[in-house]
Amino acid sequence: MKKNVFVSIVAWLLLLANLALADDGNDLLAQCSLAVNIMDGKKMTADMQGSIDAGNSMYCFGLLQGIISLNKLYEVSLRNKALFCTPNSDITNGEAARVVVKYLDEHPEVLHEPDFAVVINALVKAYPCK
């Protein structure tokens, strides 16, 4: 019994520490904006390259892929309980990155929120379920 309580406490502490270290909307906007610029073939200025490297744009894509995959799991496992409903049941990471950048540009008041929450809110707003 004591072991189960200890494991539960450690799990909660790790979760809380992870949330405290999570990137926020500001970081996500920079990362996903860079990803969109790379997709569009825009040349990176020295300032852009110095502050954010191409690897950080991959964080944006990785986060988006994880959330899109989780949504698919909800859709399949929980029978129509998806968080958001994409057209033709699929969107690319590039399309999702554009949705997130647009959402953050239009809602600067959420820039302080955790990145995963911002992504979910952006996709729910862009692709609501009927």
DRENPA-3360 file (N, C-alpha, C; in nm, 2 decimals, always signed):
BEGIN
1 = MKKNVFVS = +0.08/-0.12/+0.00/+0.00/+0.00/+0.00/+0.09/+0.13/+0.00 ~ +0.19/+0.13/+0.09/+0.28/+0.24/+0.09/+0.35/+0.27/-0.04 ~ +0.39/+0.15/-0.10/+0.46/+0.16/-0.23/+0.37/+0.23/-0.33 ~ +0.24/+0.19/-0.34/+0.15/+0.25/-0.44/+0.13/+0.40/-0.42 ~ +0.12/+0.44/-0.29/+0.11/+0.58/-0.26/+0.23/+0.66/-0.30 ~ +0.35/+0.60/-0.27/+0.48/+0.66/-0.31/+0.49/+0.68/-0.46 ~ +0.46/+0.58/-0.53/+0.46/+0.58/-0.68/+0.36/+0.69/-0.73 ~ +0.25/+0.70/-0.67/+0.15/+0.80/-0.72/+0.20/+0.94/-0.69;
9 = IVAWLLLL = +0.26/+0.96/-0.58/+0.31/+1.09/-0.54/+0.43/+1.13/-0.64 ~ +0.52/+1.04/-0.66/+0.63/+1.06/-0.76/+0.57/+1.09/-0.90 ~ +0.47/+1.02/-0.94/+0.42/+1.04/-1.07/+0.35/+1.18/-1.08 ~ +0.28/+1.22/-0.98/+0.22/+1.36/-0.98/+0.33/+1.46/-0.98 ~ +0.43/+1.44/-0.90/+0.54/+1.54/-0.90/+0.61/+1.56/-1.03 ~ +0.63/+1.44/-1.10/+0.70/+1.45/-1.23/+0.61/+1.52/-1.33 ~ +0.48/+1.49/-1.32/+0.38/+1.56/-1.41/+0.38/+1.71/-1.39 ~ +0.38/+1.75/-1.26/+0.38/+1.89/-1.23/+0.51/+1.96/-1.27;
17 = ANLALADD = +0.62/+1.89/-1.25/+0.75/+1.95/-1.29/+0.75/+1.96/-1.45 ~ +0.70/+1.87/-1.52/+0.69/+1.88/-1.66/+0.61/+1.99/-1.71 ~ +0.49/+2.01/-1.64/+0.41/+2.12/-1.68/+0.47/+2.26/-1.65 ~ +0.55/+2.26/-1.54/+0.62/+2.39/-1.51/+0.73/+2.42/-1.61 ~ +0.79/+2.32/-1.67/+0.89/+2.34/-1.76/+0.84/+2.35/-1.91 ~ +0.72/+2.33/-1.93/+0.66/+2.33/-2.06/+0.68/+2.46/-2.13 ~ +0.69/+2.46/-2.26/+0.70/+2.58/-2.34/+0.56/+2.65/-2.33 ~ +0.56/+2.78/-2.36/+0.43/+2.85/-2.36/+0.40/+2.89/-2.51;
25 = GNDLLAQC = +0.29/+2.97/-2.52/+0.25/+3.01/-2.65/+0.35/+3.10/-2.72 ~ +0.43/+3.18/-2.64/+0.53/+3.26/-2.70/+0.63/+3.18/-2.78 ~ +0.68/+3.07/-2.71/+0.78/+2.98/-2.77/+0.72/+2.91/-2.89 ~ +0.60/+2.87/-2.87/+0.53/+2.79/-2.98/+0.51/+2.88/-3.10 ~ +0.47/+3.01/-3.08/+0.46/+3.10/-3.20/+0.59/+3.11/-3.27 ~ +0.70/+3.13/-3.20/+0.83/+3.14/-3.27/+0.86/+3.01/-3.34 ~ +0.84/+2.90/-3.28/+0.88/+2.77/-3.34/+0.79/+2.74/-3.46 ~ +0.66/+2.76/-3.45/+0.57/+2.73/-3.56/+0.58/+2.83/-3.67;
33 = SLAVNIMD = +0.61/+2.96/-3.64/+0.63/+3.06/-3.74/+0.75/+3.02/-3.82 ~ +0.86/+2.98/-3.76/+0.98/+2.94/-3.83/+0.95/+2.82/-3.92 ~ +0.87/+2.72/-3.87/+0.83/+2.60/-3.94/+0.75/+2.64/-4.07 ~ +0.66/+2.74/-4.05/+0.58/+2.79/-4.17/+0.67/+2.86/-4.27 ~ +0.76/+2.94/-4.22/+0.86/+3.01/-4.31/+0.94/+2.91/-4.39 ~ +0.99/+2.80/-4.32/+1.07/+2.70/-4.39/+0.99/+2.63/-4.49 ~ +0.86/+2.60/-4.46/+0.77/+2.53/-4.56/+0.75/+2.62/-4.68 ~ +0.74/+2.75/-4.65/+0.72/+2.85/-4.76/+0.84/+2.88/-4.84;
41 = GKKMTADM = +0.96/+2.83/-4.80/+1.08/+2.85/-4.87/+1.14/+2.99/-4.84 ~ +1.09/+3.06/-4.74/+1.14/+3.19/-4.71/+1.29/+3.18/-4.66 ~ +1.37/+3.28/-4.69/+1.51/+3.28/-4.65/+1.51/+3.33/-4.50 ~ +1.59/+3.27/-4.42/+1.60/+3.31/-4.28/+1.70/+3.42/-4.27 ~ +1.66/+3.52/-4.20/+1.75/+3.63/-4.17/+1.85/+3.59/-4.06 ~ +1.96/+3.66/-4.05/+2.06/+3.62/-3.95/+2.00/+3.63/-3.81 ~ +1.91/+3.72/-3.79/+1.85/+3.73/-3.66/+1.76/+3.61/-3.63 ~ +1.69/+3.56/-3.73/+1.60/+3.44/-3.71/+1.69/+3.32/-3.69;
49 = QGSIDAGN = +1.80/+3.31/-3.76/+1.88/+3.19/-3.74/+1.95/+3.19/-3.61 ~ +1.99/+3.31/-3.56/+2.06/+3.32/-3.44/+1.97/+3.29/-3.32 ~ +1.84/+3.32/-3.32/+1.76/+3.31/-3.21/+1.69/+3.17/-3.21 ~ +1.65/+3.12/-3.32/+1.58/+2.99/-3.33/+1.64/+2.91/-3.44 ~ +1.69/+2.79/-3.42/+1.74/+2.71/-3.52/+1.63/+2.62/-3.58 ~ +1.66/+2.56/-3.69/+1.56/+2.47/-3.76/+1.52/+2.36/-3.68 ~ +1.60/+2.31/-3.58/+1.56/+2.20/-3.49/+1.44/+2.24/-3.41 ~ +1.43/+2.37/-3.37/+1.32/+2.41/-3.29/+1.19/+2.41/-3.37;
57 = SMYCFGLL = +1.20/+2.43/-3.50/+1.08/+2.42/-3.58/+1.02/+2.27/-3.58 ~ +1.11/+2.18/-3.56/+1.07/+2.04/-3.55/+1.00/+2.01/-3.42 ~ +1.02/+2.09/-3.32/+0.95/+2.07/-3.19/+0.80/+2.10/-3.22 ~ +0.78/+2.21/-3.30/+0.64/+2.25/-3.34/+0.57/+2.13/-3.41 ~ +0.64/+2.07/-3.51/+0.58/+1.96/-3.58/+0.56/+1.84/-3.49 ~ +0.65/+1.81/-3.40/+0.64/+1.69/-3.31/+0.52/+1.71/-3.22 ~ +0.51/+1.83/-3.16/+0.40/+1.85/-3.07/+0.26/+1.84/-3.15 ~ +0.26/+1.90/-3.27/+0.13/+1.89/-3.35/+0.10/+1.74/-3.38;
65 = QGIISLNK = +0.20/+1.67/-3.42/+0.18/+1.53/-3.46/+0.13/+1.45/-3.34 ~ +0.19/+1.47/-3.22/+0.14/+1.40/-3.11/-0.01/+1.43/-3.07 ~ -0.04/+1.56/-3.08/-0.18/+1.60/-3.05/-0.28/+1.55/-3.16 ~ -0.24/+1.55/-3.28/-0.32/+1.50/-3.39/-0.34/+1.35/-3.38 ~ -0.23/+1.28/-3.34/-0.24/+1.14/-3.32/-0.33/+1.10/-3.20 ~ -0.32/+1.18/-3.09/-0.40/+1.16/-2.98/-0.55/+1.18/-3.01 ~ -0.58/+1.28/-3.09/-0.71/+1.30/-3.13/-0.77/+1.18/-3.22 ~ -0.68/+1.13/-3.30/-0.72/+1.01/-3.38/-0.76/+0.89/-3.29;
73 = LYEVSLRN = -0.67/+0.88/-3.18/-0.70/+0.77/-3.09/-0.83/+0.79/-3.02 ~ -0.86/+0.91/-2.98/-0.99/+0.94/-2.92/-1.10/+0.91/-3.01 ~ -1.08/+0.94/-3.14/-1.19/+0.92/-3.24/-1.22/+0.77/-3.26 ~ -1.11/+0.69/-3.26/-1.13/+0.55/-3.29/-1.17/+0.48/-3.16 ~ -1.10/+0.50/-3.05/-1.12/+0.43/-2.93/-1.25/+0.47/-2.85 ~ -1.28/+0.60/-2.86/-1.39/+0.65/-2.78/-1.51/+0.68/-2.86 ~ -1.51/+0.63/-2.99/-1.63/+0.65/-3.08/-1.68/+0.79/-3.08 ~ -1.63/+0.87/-3.17/-1.68/+1.00/-3.19/-1.66/+1.10/-3.07;
81 = KALFCTPN = -1.56/+1.08/-2.99/-1.53/+1.17/-2.88/-1.41/+1.25/-2.91 ~ -1.38/+1.28/-3.03/-1.26/+1.35/-3.07/-1.27/+1.49/-3.01 ~ -1.15/+1.55/-2.99/-1.14/+1.69/-2.94/-1.18/+1.79/-3.06 ~ -1.13/+1.75/-3.18/-1.16/+1.83/-3.29/-1.18/+1.74/-3.41 ~ -1.25/+1.79/-3.51/-1.29/+1.71/-3.63/-1.24/+1.77/-3.75 ~ -1.14/+1.71/-3.81/-1.07/+1.76/-3.93/-1.14/+1.72/-4.05 ~ -1.13/+1.80/-4.16/-1.20/+1.76/-4.28/-1.13/+1.64/-4.34 ~ -1.21/+1.55/-4.39/-1.16/+1.42/-4.45/-1.07/+1.34/-4.34;
89 = SDITNGEA = -1.10/+1.37/-4.22/-1.03/+1.29/-4.11/-0.88/+1.31/-4.10 ~ -0.83/+1.41/-4.17/-0.68/+1.42/-4.17/-0.64/+1.56/-4.20 ~ -0.54/+1.61/-4.13/-0.47/+1.73/-4.17/-0.32/+1.71/-4.16 ~ -0.24/+1.78/-4.23/-0.09/+1.77/-4.22/-0.04/+1.85/-4.10 ~ +0.08/+1.82/-4.06/+0.14/+1.91/-3.96/+0.16/+2.05/-4.01 ~ +0.19/+2.06/-4.14/+0.20/+2.20/-4.20/+0.07/+2.28/-4.19 ~ -0.04/+2.21/-4.22/-0.17/+2.28/-4.21/-0.20/+2.32/-4.06 ~ -0.17/+2.23/-3.97/-0.19/+2.25/-3.83/-0.10/+2.37/-3.78;
97 = ARVVVKYL = +0.03/+2.37/-3.83/+0.12/+2.48/-3.79/+0.06/+2.62/-3.83 ~ +0.01/+2.62/-3.95/-0.06/+2.75/-4.00/-0.18/+2.79/-3.91 ~ -0.25/+2.69/-3.87/-0.37/+2.71/-3.79/-0.32/+2.77/-3.65 ~ -0.22/+2.71/-3.60/-0.17/+2.76/-3.47/-0.11/+2.90/-3.48 ~ -0.03/+2.93/-3.58/+0.02/+3.06/-3.60/-0.09/+3.16/-3.61 ~ -0.19/+3.13/-3.69/-0.30/+3.23/-3.71/-0.37/+3.25/-3.58 ~ -0.40/+3.14/-3.51/-0.47/+3.15/-3.38/-0.39/+3.24/-3.28 ~ -0.26/+3.22/-3.27/-0.18/+3.30/-3.18/-0.17/+3.44/-3.22;
105 = DEHPEVLH = -0.16/+3.47/-3.35/-0.16/+3.60/-3.40/-0.29/+3.68/-3.36 ~ -0.40/+3.60/-3.37/-0.53/+3.66/-3.34/-0.57/+3.66/-3.19 ~ -0.49/+3.59/-3.11/-0.53/+3.58/-2.97/-0.40/+3.59/-2.88 ~ -0.34/+3.71/-2.88/-0.21/+3.73/-2.80/-0.24/+3.71/-2.65 ~ -0.36/+3.71/-2.61/-0.39/+3.70/-2.47/-0.36/+3.56/-2.42 ~ -0.34/+3.46/-2.51/-0.31/+3.32/-2.46/-0.17/+3.28/-2.48 ~ -0.08/+3.38/-2.51/+0.06/+3.35/-2.53/+0.13/+3.30/-2.40 ~ +0.07/+3.32/-2.29/+0.13/+3.27/-2.16/+0.09/+3.13/-2.13;
113 = EPDFAVVI = -0.01/+3.08/-2.20/-0.06/+2.94/-2.17/+0.04/+2.83/-2.22 ~ +0.03/+2.71/-2.16/+0.12/+2.60/-2.21/+0.09/+2.57/-2.35 ~ +0.20/+2.53/-2.42/+0.19/+2.51/-2.57/+0.09/+2.41/-2.61 ~ +0.08/+2.30/-2.53/-0.01/+2.19/-2.57/-0.16/+2.24/-2.56 ~ -0.19/+2.32/-2.46/-0.32/+2.38/-2.45/-0.36/+2.47/-2.56 ~ -0.26/+2.55/-2.60/-0.28/+2.64/-2.71/-0.31/+2.57/-2.84 ~ -0.23/+2.46/-2.87/-0.25/+2.38/-2.99/-0.39/+2.32/-2.99 ~ -0.43/+2.26/-2.88/-0.57/+2.20/-2.87/-0.67/+2.31/-2.89;
121 = NALVKAYP = -0.66/+2.42/-2.83/-0.76/+2.53/-2.84/-0.77/+2.58/-2.99 ~ -0.65/+2.59/-3.05/-0.65/+2.64/-3.19/-0.71/+2.54/-3.28 ~ -0.69/+2.41/-3.26/-0.74/+2.31/-3.35/-0.89/+2.29/-3.33 ~ -0.94/+2.30/-3.20/-1.08/+2.29/-3.17/-1.16/+2.41/-3.23 ~ -1.10/+2.53/-3.23/-1.16/+2.65/-3.29/-1.16/+2.63/-3.44 ~ -1.06/+2.58/-3.50/-1.05/+2.57/-3.65/-1.13/+2.46/-3.70 ~ -1.14/+2.35/-3.63/-1.21/+2.23/-3.67/-1.31/+2.18/-3.57 ~ -1.41/+2.25/-3.54/-1.51/+2.21/-3.44/-1.58/+2.08/-3.48;
129 = CK = -1.62/+2.00/-3.39/-1.70/+1.88/-3.42/-1.85/+1.93/-3.42 ~ -1.93/+1.87/-3.51/-2.07/+1.90/-3.52/-2.15/+1.81/-3.44;
% end
